[in-house]
Amino acid sequence: MTCGLLIVGTLKGQLTAATKIAMANGATVTHAEDFELAMRVLRWRQGRPTCCWVDVPSYIRDLVMRLESLA
């Protein structure tokens, strides 16, 4: 079973490295630059990710509240 990973934010230039590490370990990776795009991905993509990495400077609380609205 493959893990779907959604990376939210820029990861301060580490996006490529994080993506390579995840893919090397069998994950499928989707990137969203901000929460708005992340929410669109979560709403419309058929295979929802099993894991979400969020750039630390992002407002995590806002994302969690938006995710709860999908449930």
All heavy atoms as a GROMACS GRO file, in nm:
protein
  545
    1MET      N    1   0.084  -0.118   0.000
    1MET     CA    2   0.000   0.000   0.000
    1MET      C    3   0.088   0.124   0.000
    1MET      O    4   0.180   0.134   0.078
    1MET     CB    5  -0.088  -0.002   0.124
    1MET     CG    6  -0.182   0.116   0.130
    1MET     SD    7  -0.299   0.096   0.266
    1MET     CE    8  -0.240   0.226   0.372
    2THR      N    9   0.060   0.218  -0.089
    2THR     CA   10   0.140   0.339  -0.093
    2THR      C   11   0.076   0.447  -0.008
    2THR      O   12  -0.045   0.454   0.008
    2THR     CB   13   0.153   0.393  -0.238
    2THR    OG1   14   0.024   0.424  -0.287
    2THR    CG2   15   0.223   0.294  -0.327
    3CYS      N   16   0.161   0.528   0.047
    3CYS     CA   17   0.118   0.640   0.129
    3CYS      C   18   0.107   0.764   0.040
    3CYS      O   19   0.194   0.789  -0.042
    3CYS     CB   20   0.221   0.664   0.239
    3CYS     SG   21   0.195   0.814   0.333
    4GLY      N   22  -0.001   0.838   0.053
    4GLY     CA   23  -0.014   0.964  -0.018
    4GLY      C   24   0.028   1.075   0.076
    4GLY      O   25  -0.016   1.083   0.190
    5LEU      N   26   0.115   1.162   0.029
    5LEU     CA   27   0.167   1.272   0.110
    5LEU      C   28   0.129   1.404   0.046
    5LEU      O   29   0.151   1.424  -0.074
    5LEU     CB   30   0.320   1.260   0.122
    5LEU     CG   31   0.393   1.377   0.187
    5LEU    CD1   32   0.352   1.392   0.334
    5LEU    CD2   33   0.542   1.359   0.174
    6LEU      N   34   0.073   1.495   0.124
    6LEU     CA   35   0.045   1.630   0.079
    6LEU      C   36   0.140   1.723   0.153
    6LEU      O   37   0.140   1.727   0.276
    6LEU     CB   38  -0.100   1.669   0.108
    6LEU     CG   39  -0.139   1.815   0.081
    6LEU    CD1   40  -0.119   1.850  -0.066
    6LEU    CD2   41  -0.281   1.842   0.124
    7ILE      N   42   0.223   1.796   0.080
    7ILE     CA   43   0.314   1.892   0.140
    7ILE      C   44   0.254   2.031   0.119
    7ILE      O   45   0.226   2.071   0.006
    7ILE     CB   46   0.454   1.885   0.076
    7ILE    CG1   47   0.516   1.748   0.098
    7ILE    CG2   48   0.544   1.995   0.134
    7ILE    CD1   49   0.650   1.728   0.030
    8VAL      N   50   0.234   2.104   0.229
    8VAL     CA   51   0.176   2.238   0.224
    8VAL      C   52   0.281   2.340   0.263
    8VAL      O   53   0.339   2.332   0.370
    8VAL     CB   54   0.054   2.250   0.318
    8VAL    CG1   55  -0.009   2.388   0.305
    8VAL    CG2   56  -0.047   2.141   0.290
    9GLY      N   57   0.308   2.435   0.173
    9GLY     CA   58   0.406   2.540   0.198
    9GLY      C   59   0.530   2.521   0.112
    9GLY      O   60   0.537   2.432   0.027
   10THR      N   61   0.627   2.605   0.134
   10THR     CA   62   0.748   2.603   0.052
   10THR      C   63   0.860   2.521   0.115
   10THR      O   64   0.956   2.485   0.048
   10THR     CB   65   0.801   2.746   0.031
   10THR    OG1   66   0.836   2.801   0.159
   10THR    CG2   67   0.699   2.834  -0.037
   11LEU      N   68   0.849   2.494   0.245
   11LEU     CA   69   0.954   2.422   0.320
   11LEU      C   70   1.089   2.491   0.306
   11LEU      O   71   1.194   2.427   0.312
   11LEU     CB   72   0.963   2.275   0.277
   11LEU     CG   73   0.839   2.191   0.302
   11LEU    CD1   74   0.864   2.047   0.258
   11LEU    CD2   75   0.798   2.193   0.447
   12LYS      N   76   1.086   2.621   0.285
   12LYS     CA   77   1.207   2.704   0.279
   12LYS      C   78   1.316   2.643   0.192
   12LYS      O   79   1.430   2.626   0.232
   12LYS     CB   80   1.260   2.733   0.418
   12LYS     CG   81   1.164   2.814   0.501
   12LYS     CD   82   1.234   2.884   0.612
   12LYS     CE   83   1.136   2.956   0.698
   12LYS     NZ   84   1.109   3.089   0.663
   13GLY      N   85   1.278   2.605   0.072
   13GLY     CA   86   1.375   2.552  -0.024
   13GLY      C   87   1.404   2.404  -0.008
   13GLY      O   88   1.481   2.347  -0.084
   14GLN      N   89   1.343   2.339   0.088
   14GLN     CA   90   1.367   2.197   0.110
   14GLN      C   91   1.262   2.109   0.046
   14GLN      O   92   1.259   1.988   0.067
   14GLN     CB   93   1.375   2.168   0.261
   14GLN     CG   94   1.486   2.241   0.331
   14GLN     CD   95   1.622   2.208   0.271
   14GLN    OE1   96   1.656   2.093   0.252
   14GLN    NE2   97   1.700   2.309   0.241
   15LEU      N   98   1.175   2.169  -0.034
   15LEU     CA   99   1.066   2.095  -0.097
   15LEU      C  100   1.116   1.980  -0.183
   15LEU      O  101   1.068   1.868  -0.174
   15LEU     CB  102   0.979   2.189  -0.180
   15LEU     CG  103   0.860   2.127  -0.251
   15LEU    CD1  104   0.764   2.067  -0.150
   15LEU    CD2  105   0.790   2.231  -0.336
   16THR      N  106   1.217   2.006  -0.264
   16THR     CA  107   1.271   1.901  -0.352
   16THR      C  108   1.328   1.786  -0.270
   16THR      O  109   1.301   1.669  -0.299
   16THR     CB  110   1.378   1.959  -0.445
   16THR    OG1  111   1.319   2.065  -0.522
   16THR    CG2  112   1.432   1.854  -0.539
   17ALA      N  113   1.403   1.818  -0.166
   17ALA     CA  114   1.463   1.713  -0.083
   17ALA      C  115   1.355   1.632  -0.013
   17ALA      O  116   1.361   1.509  -0.010
   17ALA     CB  117   1.558   1.775   0.019
   18ALA      N  118   1.254   1.699   0.043
   18ALA     CA  119   1.146   1.629   0.112
   18ALA      C  120   1.070   1.539   0.016
   18ALA      O  121   1.036   1.426   0.049
   18ALA     CB  122   1.051   1.730   0.177
   19THR      N  123   1.046   1.588  -0.105
   19THR     CA  124   0.974   1.510  -0.205
   19THR      C  125   1.054   1.386  -0.244
   19THR      O  126   1.000   1.276  -0.252
   19THR     CB  127   0.945   1.596  -0.330
   19THR    OG1  128   0.863   1.707  -0.290
   19THR    CG2  129   0.872   1.517  -0.437
   20LYS      N  130   1.184   1.403  -0.267
   20LYS     CA  131   1.269   1.290  -0.305
   20LYS      C  132   1.272   1.184  -0.195
   20LYS      O  133   1.266   1.064  -0.224
   20LYS     CB  134   1.411   1.338  -0.335
   20LYS     CG  135   1.423   1.408  -0.469
   20LYS     CD  136   1.567   1.450  -0.494
   20LYS     CE  137   1.580   1.521  -0.626
   20LYS     NZ  138   1.718   1.566  -0.651
   21ILE      N  139   1.283   1.227  -0.071
   21ILE     CA  140   1.286   1.132   0.041
   21ILE      C  141   1.156   1.054   0.048
   21ILE      O  142   1.156   0.931   0.061
   21ILE     CB  143   1.314   1.205   0.174
   21ILE    CG1  144   1.457   1.259   0.175
   21ILE    CG2  145   1.289   1.113   0.294
   21ILE    CD1  146   1.485   1.356   0.288
   22ALA      N  147   1.044   1.124   0.038
   22ALA     CA  148   0.913   1.058   0.045
   22ALA      C  149   0.895   0.961  -0.069
   22ALA      O  150   0.850   0.847  -0.049
   22ALA     CB  151   0.802   1.164   0.046
   23MET      N  152   0.929   1.002  -0.190
   23MET     CA  153   0.912   0.916  -0.306
   23MET      C  154   1.005   0.796  -0.300
   23MET      O  155   0.966   0.685  -0.341
   23MET     CB  156   0.932   0.996  -0.435
   23MET     CG  157   0.818   1.095  -0.459
   23MET     SD  158   0.843   1.197  -0.603
   23MET     CE  159   0.812   1.078  -0.733
   24ALA      N  160   1.124   0.814  -0.248
   24ALA     CA  161   1.219   0.703  -0.235
   24ALA      C  162   1.166   0.597  -0.137
   24ALA      O  163   1.205   0.481  -0.144
   24ALA     CB  164   1.354   0.754  -0.188
   25ASN      N  165   1.077   0.641  -0.048
   25ASN     CA  166   1.018   0.549   0.049
   25ASN      C  167   0.879   0.503   0.007
   25ASN      O  168   0.802   0.450   0.088
   25ASN     CB  169   1.014   0.614   0.187
   25ASN     CG  170   1.152   0.618   0.249
   25ASN    OD1  171   1.201   0.516   0.295
   25ASN    ND2  172   1.217   0.733   0.246
   26GLY      N  173   0.846   0.524  -0.121
   26GLY     CA  174   0.723   0.470  -0.176
   26GLY      C  175   0.599   0.558  -0.170
   26GLY      O  176   0.491   0.514  -0.204
   27ALA      N  177   0.614   0.681  -0.127
   27ALA     CA  178   0.497   0.770  -0.117
   27ALA      C  179   0.469   0.840  -0.249
   27ALA      O  180   0.560   0.868  -0.327
   27ALA     CB  181   0.520   0.875  -0.008
   28THR      N  182   0.342   0.867  -0.273
   28THR     CA  183   0.304   0.957  -0.381
   28THR      C  184   0.295   1.096  -0.319
   28THR      O  185   0.248   1.111  -0.206
   28THR     CB  186   0.169   0.918  -0.444
   28THR    OG1  187   0.069   0.920  -0.342
   28THR    CG2  188   0.176   0.782  -0.508
   29VAL      N  189   0.343   1.197  -0.390
   29VAL     CA  190   0.354   1.331  -0.332
   29VAL      C  191   0.276   1.433  -0.413
   29VAL      O  192   0.285   1.436  -0.536
   29VAL     CB  193   0.502   1.374  -0.322
   29VAL    CG1  194   0.515   1.514  -0.263
   29VAL    CG2  195   0.582   1.274  -0.240
   30THR      N  196   0.200   1.516  -0.342
   30THR     CA  197   0.132   1.630  -0.401
   30THR      C  198   0.177   1.752  -0.324
   30THR      O  199   0.194   1.747  -0.201
   30THR     CB  200  -0.022   1.615  -0.390
   30THR    OG1  201  -0.060   1.493  -0.451
   30THR    CG2  202  -0.093   1.730  -0.456
   31HIS      N  203   0.196   1.864  -0.395
   31HIS     CA  204   0.240   1.986  -0.330
   31HIS      C  205   0.134   2.095  -0.345
   31HIS      O  206   0.076   2.111  -0.451
   31HIS     CB  207   0.372   2.034  -0.391
   31HIS     CG  208   0.416   2.166  -0.336
   31HIS    ND1  209   0.420   2.279  -0.413
   31HIS    CD2  210   0.455   2.202  -0.212
   31HIS    CE1  211   0.461   2.380  -0.338
   31HIS    NE2  212   0.482   2.335  -0.216
   32ALA      N  213   0.111   2.168  -0.237
   32ALA     CA  214   0.022   2.284  -0.240
   32ALA      C  215   0.097   2.400  -0.174
   32ALA      O  216   0.148   2.385  -0.062
   32ALA     CB  217  -0.107   2.255  -0.165
   33GLU      N  218   0.105   2.512  -0.242
   33GLU     CA  219   0.182   2.625  -0.189
   33GLU      C  220   0.115   2.691  -0.068
   33GLU      O  221   0.183   2.751   0.015
   33GLU     CB  222   0.204   2.729  -0.297
   33GLU     CG  223   0.302   2.683  -0.402
   33GLU     CD  224   0.338   2.793  -0.500
   33GLU    OE1  225   0.325   2.912  -0.464
   33GLU    OE2  226   0.378   2.759  -0.611
   34ASP      N  227  -0.018   2.682  -0.058
   34ASP     CA  228  -0.088   2.746   0.053
   34ASP      C  229  -0.210   2.663   0.092
   34ASP      O  230  -0.242   2.563   0.030
   34ASP     CB  231  -0.128   2.890   0.019
   34ASP     CG  232  -0.213   2.898  -0.108
   34ASP    OD1  233  -0.296   2.807  -0.131
   34ASP    OD2  234  -0.197   2.995  -0.183
   35PHE      N  235  -0.278   2.707   0.198
   35PHE     CA  236  -0.392   2.631   0.248
   35PHE      C  237  -0.508   2.627   0.150
   35PHE      O  238  -0.580   2.529   0.142
   35PHE     CB  239  -0.440   2.689   0.381
   35PHE     CG  240  -0.344   2.666   0.495
   35PHE    CD1  241  -0.345   2.748   0.605
   35PHE    CD2  242  -0.252   2.562   0.493
   35PHE    CE1  243  -0.258   2.728   0.711
   35PHE    CE2  244  -0.165   2.541   0.598
   35PHE     CZ  245  -0.169   2.625   0.707
   36GLU      N  246  -0.529   2.736   0.076
   36GLU     CA  247  -0.639   2.738  -0.021
   36GLU      C  248  -0.621   2.626  -0.124
   36GLU      O  249  -0.714   2.552  -0.154
   36GLU     CB  250  -0.648   2.874  -0.090
   36GLU     CG  251  -0.694   2.985   0.000
   36GLU     CD  252  -0.832   2.962   0.057
   36GLU    OE1  253  -0.922   2.912  -0.016
   36GLU    OE2  254  -0.852   2.993   0.176
   37LEU      N  255  -0.501   2.616  -0.178
   37LEU     CA  256  -0.474   2.511  -0.276
   37LEU      C  257  -0.480   2.374  -0.211
   37LEU      O  258  -0.533   2.278  -0.268
   37LEU     CB  259  -0.338   2.533  -0.342
   37LEU     CG  260  -0.300   2.436  -0.453
   37LEU    CD1  261  -0.407   2.433  -0.563
   37LEU    CD2  262  -0.167   2.476  -0.514
   38ALA      N  263  -0.431   2.362  -0.089
   38ALA     CA  264  -0.437   2.234  -0.017
   38ALA      C  265  -0.581   2.188   0.000
   38ALA      O  266  -0.612   2.071  -0.020
   38ALA     CB  267  -0.370   2.246   0.120
   39MET      N  268  -0.670   2.280   0.033
   39MET     CA  269  -0.810   2.244   0.050
   39MET      C  270  -0.872   2.202  -0.082
   39MET      O  271  -0.951   2.108  -0.086
   39MET     CB  272  -0.888   2.361   0.112
   39MET     CG  273  -0.844   2.394   0.254
   39MET     SD  274  -0.841   2.252   0.366
   39MET     CE  275  -1.014   2.210   0.374
   40ARG      N  276  -0.836   2.268  -0.192
   40ARG     CA  277  -0.886   2.226  -0.322
   40ARG      C  278  -0.839   2.086  -0.356
   40ARG      O  279  -0.914   2.003  -0.406
   40ARG     CB  280  -0.844   2.325  -0.431
   40ARG     CG  281  -0.936   2.446  -0.434
   40ARG     CD  282  -0.904   2.532  -0.552
   40ARG     NE  283  -0.819   2.639  -0.500
   40ARG     CZ  284  -0.732   2.707  -0.568
   40ARG    NH1  285  -0.712   2.681  -0.695
   40ARG    NH2  286  -0.661   2.802  -0.514
   41VAL      N  287  -0.712   2.057  -0.326
   41VAL     CA  288  -0.658   1.923  -0.352
   41VAL      C  289  -0.735   1.820  -0.271
   41VAL      O  290  -0.775   1.716  -0.321
   41VAL     CB  291  -0.507   1.917  -0.316
   41VAL    CG1  292  -0.457   1.773  -0.309
   41VAL    CG2  293  -0.425   1.998  -0.415
   42LEU      N  294  -0.760   1.851  -0.144
   42LEU     CA  295  -0.829   1.756  -0.056
   42LEU      C  296  -0.974   1.735  -0.097
   42LEU      O  297  -1.029   1.627  -0.083
   42LEU     CB  298  -0.821   1.804   0.089
   42LEU     CG  299  -0.682   1.795   0.151
   42LEU    CD1  300  -0.680   1.866   0.285
   42LEU    CD2  301  -0.636   1.652   0.165
   43ARG      N  302  -1.038   1.839  -0.149
   43ARG     CA  303  -1.178   1.827  -0.188
   43ARG      C  304  -1.195   1.752  -0.319
   43ARG      O  305  -1.289   1.676  -0.336
   43ARG     CB  306  -1.239   1.966  -0.204
   43ARG     CG  307  -1.274   2.031  -0.074
   43ARG     CD  308  -1.353   2.159  -0.099
   43ARG     NE  309  -1.366   2.234   0.023
   43ARG     CZ  310  -1.297   2.344   0.051
   43ARG    NH1  311  -1.215   2.395  -0.038
   43ARG    NH2  312  -1.314   2.406   0.165
   44TRP      N  313  -1.106   1.773  -0.415
   44TRP     CA  314  -1.128   1.724  -0.551
   44TRP      C  315  -1.045   1.605  -0.592
   44TRP      O  316  -1.075   1.538  -0.689
   44TRP     CB  317  -1.110   1.837  -0.652
   44TRP     CG  318  -1.202   1.949  -0.622
   44TRP    CD1  319  -1.167   2.073  -0.576
   44TRP    CD2  320  -1.344   1.951  -0.632
   44TRP    NE1  321  -1.278   2.150  -0.557
   44TRP    CE2  322  -1.388   2.077  -0.592
   44TRP    CE3  323  -1.438   1.856  -0.671
   44TRP    CZ2  324  -1.522   2.112  -0.589
   44TRP    CZ3  325  -1.572   1.891  -0.669
   44TRP    CH2  326  -1.613   2.016  -0.628
   45ARG      N  327  -0.940   1.575  -0.521
   45ARG     CA  328  -0.855   1.462  -0.558
   45ARG      C  329  -0.917   1.333  -0.507
   45ARG      O  330  -0.956   1.325  -0.391
   45ARG     CB  331  -0.715   1.483  -0.500
   45ARG     CG  332  -0.615   1.386  -0.552
   45ARG     CD  333  -0.479   1.426  -0.499
   45ARG     NE  334  -0.386   1.321  -0.526
   45ARG     CZ  335  -0.292   1.329  -0.618
   45ARG    NH1  336  -0.281   1.438  -0.688
   45ARG    NH2  337  -0.211   1.229  -0.638
   46GLN      N  338  -0.923   1.232  -0.589
   46GLN     CA  339  -0.988   1.107  -0.548
   46GLN      C  340  -0.911   1.034  -0.439
   46GLN      O  341  -0.968   0.987  -0.344
   46GLN     CB  342  -1.006   1.016  -0.669
   46GLN     CG  343  -1.116   1.065  -0.759
   46GLN     CD  344  -1.157   0.959  -0.858
   46GLN    OE1  345  -1.077   0.874  -0.895
   46GLN    NE2  346  -1.281   0.964  -0.901
   47GLY      N  347  -0.781   1.022  -0.453
   47GLY     CA  348  -0.701   0.953  -0.352
   47GLY      C  349  -0.648   1.052  -0.250
   47GLY      O  350  -0.547   1.114  -0.271
   48ARG      N  351  -0.721   1.070  -0.142
   48ARG     CA  352  -0.677   1.166  -0.040
   48ARG      C  353  -0.550   1.118   0.027
   48ARG      O  354  -0.530   0.998   0.047
   48ARG     CB  355  -0.786   1.183   0.065
   48ARG     CG  356  -0.904   1.261   0.012
   48ARG     CD  357  -0.994   1.302   0.123
   48ARG     NE  358  -1.102   1.384   0.069
   48ARG     CZ  359  -1.205   1.421   0.139
   48ARG    NH1  360  -1.217   1.384   0.264
   48ARG    NH2  361  -1.297   1.495   0.084
   49PRO      N  362  -0.462   1.211   0.061
   49PRO     CA  363  -0.336   1.172   0.124
   49PRO      C  364  -0.358   1.113   0.263
   49PRO      O  365  -0.455   1.145   0.330
   49PRO     CB  366  -0.258   1.305   0.134
   49PRO     CG  367  -0.362   1.410   0.129
   49PRO     CD  368  -0.474   1.356   0.047
   50THR      N  369  -0.266   1.026   0.302
   50THR     CA  370  -0.271   0.969   0.435
   50THR      C  371  -0.187   1.049   0.533
   50THR      O  372  -0.195   1.030   0.653
   50THR     CB  373  -0.222   0.822   0.434
   50THR    OG1  374  -0.093   0.819   0.374
   50THR    CG2  375  -0.317   0.734   0.357
   51CYS      N  376  -0.107   1.140   0.480
   51CYS     CA  377  -0.018   1.221   0.563
   51CYS      C  378  -0.006   1.361   0.503
   51CYS      O  379  -0.009   1.379   0.383
   51CYS     CB  380   0.120   1.154   0.568
   51CYS     SG  381   0.237   1.238   0.675
   52CYS      N  382   0.008   1.459   0.591
   52CYS     CA  383   0.021   1.597   0.546
   52CYS      C  384   0.139   1.661   0.618
   52CYS      O  385   0.146   1.659   0.741
   52CYS     CB  386  -0.108   1.671   0.578
   52CYS     SG  387  -0.114   1.839   0.516
   53TRP      N  388   0.234   1.714   0.541
   53TRP     CA  389   0.346   1.789   0.598
   53TRP      C  390   0.315   1.936   0.578
   53TRP      O  391   0.282   1.977   0.466
   53TRP     CB  392   0.476   1.759   0.526
   53TRP     CG  393   0.536   1.626   0.558
   53TRP    CD1  394   0.495   1.535   0.650
   53TRP    CD2  395   0.651   1.570   0.495
   53TRP    NE1  396   0.576   1.425   0.646
   53TRP    CE2  397   0.673   1.444   0.552
   53TRP    CE3  398   0.736   1.613   0.395
   53TRP    CZ2  399   0.777   1.362   0.513
   53TRP    CZ3  400   0.839   1.531   0.357
   53TRP    CH2  401   0.860   1.408   0.416
   54VAL      N  402   0.326   2.014   0.684
   54VAL     CA  403   0.294   2.156   0.675
   54VAL      C  404   0.416   2.236   0.716
   54VAL      O  405   0.478   2.209   0.820
   54VAL     CB  406   0.174   2.191   0.766
   54VAL    CG1  407   0.141   2.339   0.756
   54VAL    CG2  408   0.053   2.106   0.728
   55ASP      N  409   0.450   2.335   0.634
   55ASP     CA  410   0.562   2.424   0.663
   55ASP      C  411   0.537   2.491   0.799
   55ASP      O  412   0.429   2.543   0.824
   55ASP     CB  413   0.569   2.530   0.552
   55ASP     CG  414   0.704   2.598   0.544
   55ASP    OD1  415   0.793   2.564   0.624
   55ASP    OD2  416   0.720   2.684   0.457
   56VAL      N  417   0.635   2.489   0.887
   56VAL     CA  418   0.620   2.536   1.024
   56VAL      C  419   0.568   2.680   1.034
   56VAL      O  420   0.480   2.707   1.116
   56VAL     CB  421   0.752   2.520   1.103
   56VAL    CG1  422   0.743   2.582   1.240
   56VAL    CG2  423   0.786   2.373   1.114
   57PRO      N  424   0.614   2.776   0.953
   57PRO     CA  425   0.562   2.912   0.966
   57PRO      C  426   0.413   2.927   0.932
   57PRO      O  427   0.354   3.030   0.957
   57PRO     CB  428   0.647   2.994   0.869
   57PRO     CG  429   0.769   2.915   0.848
   57PRO     CD  430   0.726   2.773   0.859
   58SER      N  431   0.352   2.826   0.875
   58SER     CA  432   0.212   2.833   0.837
   58SER      C  433   0.123   2.830   0.961
   58SER      O  434   0.162   2.782   1.066
   58SER     CB  435   0.175   2.716   0.746
   58SER     OG  436   0.250   2.719   0.629
   59TYR      N  437   0.005   2.880   0.945
   59TYR     CA  438  -0.091   2.880   1.054
   59TYR      C  439  -0.160   2.744   1.060
   59TYR      O  440  -0.261   2.721   0.996
   59TYR     CB  441  -0.193   2.993   1.037
   59TYR     CG  442  -0.128   3.128   1.048
   59TYR    CD1  443  -0.091   3.198   0.934
   59TYR    CD2  444  -0.103   3.184   1.172
   59TYR    CE1  445  -0.030   3.323   0.945
   59TYR    CE2  446  -0.043   3.307   1.185
   59TYR     CZ  447  -0.006   3.377   1.070
   59TYR     OH  448   0.054   3.498   1.081
   60ILE      N  449  -0.104   2.655   1.139
   60ILE     CA  450  -0.150   2.517   1.148
   60ILE      C  451  -0.296   2.512   1.197
   60ILE      O  452  -0.375   2.432   1.148
   60ILE     CB  453  -0.060   2.434   1.243
   60ILE    CG1  454   0.087   2.444   1.202
   60ILE    CG2  455  -0.108   2.291   1.252
   60ILE    CD1  456   0.123   2.370   1.078
   61ARG      N  457  -0.328   2.596   1.293
   61ARG     CA  458  -0.464   2.595   1.349
   61ARG      C  459  -0.568   2.618   1.239
   61ARG      O  460  -0.672   2.554   1.236
   61ARG     CB  461  -0.477   2.700   1.458
   61ARG     CG  462  -0.611   2.700   1.525
   61ARG     CD  463  -0.611   2.795   1.645
   61ARG     NE  464  -0.736   2.784   1.714
   61ARG     CZ  465  -0.828   2.880   1.718
   61ARG    NH1  466  -0.808   2.993   1.654
   61ARG    NH2  467  -0.940   2.863   1.783
   62ASP      N  468  -0.538   2.711   1.149
   62ASP     CA  469  -0.629   2.740   1.039
   62ASP      C  470  -0.650   2.617   0.952
   62ASP      O  471  -0.762   2.584   0.914
   62ASP     CB  472  -0.575   2.857   0.956
   62ASP     CG  473  -0.669   2.898   0.844
   62ASP    OD1  474  -0.791   2.902   0.868
   62ASP    OD2  475  -0.618   2.927   0.734
   63LEU      N  476  -0.542   2.546   0.921
   63LEU     CA  477  -0.553   2.426   0.839
   63LEU      C  478  -0.635   2.318   0.910
   63LEU      O  479  -0.721   2.255   0.850
   63LEU     CB  480  -0.416   2.372   0.801
   63LEU     CG  481  -0.417   2.243   0.718
   63LEU    CD1  482  -0.484   2.265   0.583
   63LEU    CD2  483  -0.277   2.189   0.700
   64VAL      N  484  -0.610   2.299   1.038
   64VAL     CA  485  -0.683   2.196   1.114
   64VAL      C  486  -0.832   2.228   1.114
   64VAL      O  487  -0.916   2.140   1.093
   64VAL     CB  488  -0.629   2.184   1.258
   64VAL    CG1  489  -0.720   2.097   1.344
   64VAL    CG2  490  -0.488   2.128   1.256
   65MET      N  491  -0.868   2.354   1.131
   65MET     CA  492  -1.010   2.392   1.130
   65MET      C  493  -1.071   2.366   0.992
   65MET      O  494  -1.184   2.318   0.981
   65MET     CB  495  -1.024   2.539   1.168
   65MET     CG  496  -0.995   2.563   1.316
   65MET     SD  497  -0.989   2.736   1.366
   65MET     CE  498  -1.146   2.797   1.311
   66ARG      N  499  -0.997   2.392   0.887
   66ARG     CA  500  -1.047   2.367   0.752
   66ARG      C  501  -1.061   2.217   0.727
   66ARG      O  502  -1.157   2.172   0.664
   66ARG     CB  503  -0.953   2.427   0.649
   66ARG     CG  504  -0.954   2.578   0.649
   66ARG     CD  505  -0.853   2.631   0.552
   66ARG     NE  506  -0.836   2.772   0.564
   66ARG     CZ  507  -0.817   2.854   0.462
   66ARG    NH1  508  -0.812   2.805   0.339
   66ARG    NH2  509  -0.801   2.982   0.480
   67LEU      N  510  -0.966   2.138   0.776
   67LEU     CA  511  -0.974   1.993   0.760
   67LEU      C  512  -1.095   1.936   0.833
   67LEU      O  513  -1.161   1.845   0.783
   67LEU     CB  514  -0.846   1.926   0.809
   67LEU     CG  515  -0.722   1.952   0.726
   67LEU    CD1  516  -0.599   1.896   0.797
   67LEU    CD2  517  -0.735   1.892   0.587
   68GLU      N  518  -1.124   1.990   0.950
   68GLU     CA  519  -1.239   1.942   1.026
   68GLU      C  520  -1.369   1.966   0.949
   68GLU      O  521  -1.463   1.890   0.960
   68GLU     CB  522  -1.246   2.011   1.162
   68GLU     CG  523  -1.140   1.961   1.258
   68GLU     CD  524  -1.139   2.036   1.390
   68GLU    OE1  525  -1.194   2.147   1.400
   68GLU    OE2  526  -1.080   1.981   1.485
   69SER      N  527  -1.372   2.070   0.868
   69SER     CA  528  -1.493   2.100   0.792
   69SER      C  529  -1.518   1.996   0.683
   69SER      O  530  -1.629   1.985   0.632
   69SER     CB  531  -1.487   2.240   0.730
   69SER     OG  532  -1.395   2.243   0.623
   70LEU      N  533  -1.415   1.919   0.643
   70LEU     CA  534  -1.431   1.815   0.543
   70LEU      C  535  -1.492   1.688   0.599
   70LEU      O  536  -1.544   1.606   0.524
   70LEU     CB  537  -1.296   1.781   0.479
   70LEU     CG  538  -1.232   1.886   0.391
   70LEU    CD1  539  -1.096   1.839   0.344
   70LEU    CD2  540  -1.322   1.920   0.273
   71ALA      N  541  -1.482   1.672   0.730
   71ALA     CA  542  -1.530   1.547   0.792
   71ALA      C  543  -1.681   1.539   0.795
   71ALA      O  544  -1.753   1.627   0.784
   71ALA     CB  545  -1.475   1.536   0.935
   0.00000   0.00000   0.00000
